């Protein structure tokens, strides 16, 4: 099991890697930030698979991914705002329904805010809608939805992929409906 010290160590390694990638991009006159975001997404996939297996999202994964995500952000103000706002709904659920939503899910929303910026709204909505599917199946079979224990990270990861490829279009469409 990873300790807080190893999570800090891996976050520092990620910071050094991020500085190296950004420096190489500056020398080569290319935008290297997408490579950092891809690295953060890769770690998110690993965290999702780990969550399915262990029902935990480890800091040793989220700490370096957060460093890479923020370093690779297309817009630092947007990433900082999304990083701060994205975890709020999941944190509220974790506080209001202990055992339902875990703090690992909250940490991952923080990470996705840094990666996706305002697109994190789409990731959270799509993830929550996708997470309804197991609940609907259980309810249709007459089971208790309250006792259903389903890892949320895979659904959040799905939502983030949708947001990555279609987030701007979906957000523009959604905001256009409310105008």
C-alpha angles and dihedrals in degrees: 000000000000120000128215087257093059091047088055090047092052091045089054090049089050089051091053091047091048092051090049093050093046090046092050089049090052092049092047091041094236132123103253096176094097089061089057092049090050089052090051091049091049090054089048090056090051090049090051093051090046090050091054090052103038105017088233135103107212125218089223086070102035098046097060091038090055091052092050093044095052093042089052096045114132090218121021097202092050092045092048092050093046090045089057099040103038098070095049098088092046092045089052090051091047091052096042096043109030111201092023101080118021131214089247088066089051091051091050092051087053089052093047090050089059093047100042104029109196089355087076087083089066092044092054094045095046091044093051093046091048090049089059091070096077090044092052091049091050092046091049089054090051096252129139112268091193091065093048112119111195124160108244098202096080089055091046089049090051090050091050092053090051089048092048093055103027105014099108093047093046092046092049090048092048094047089046090057091056094048 
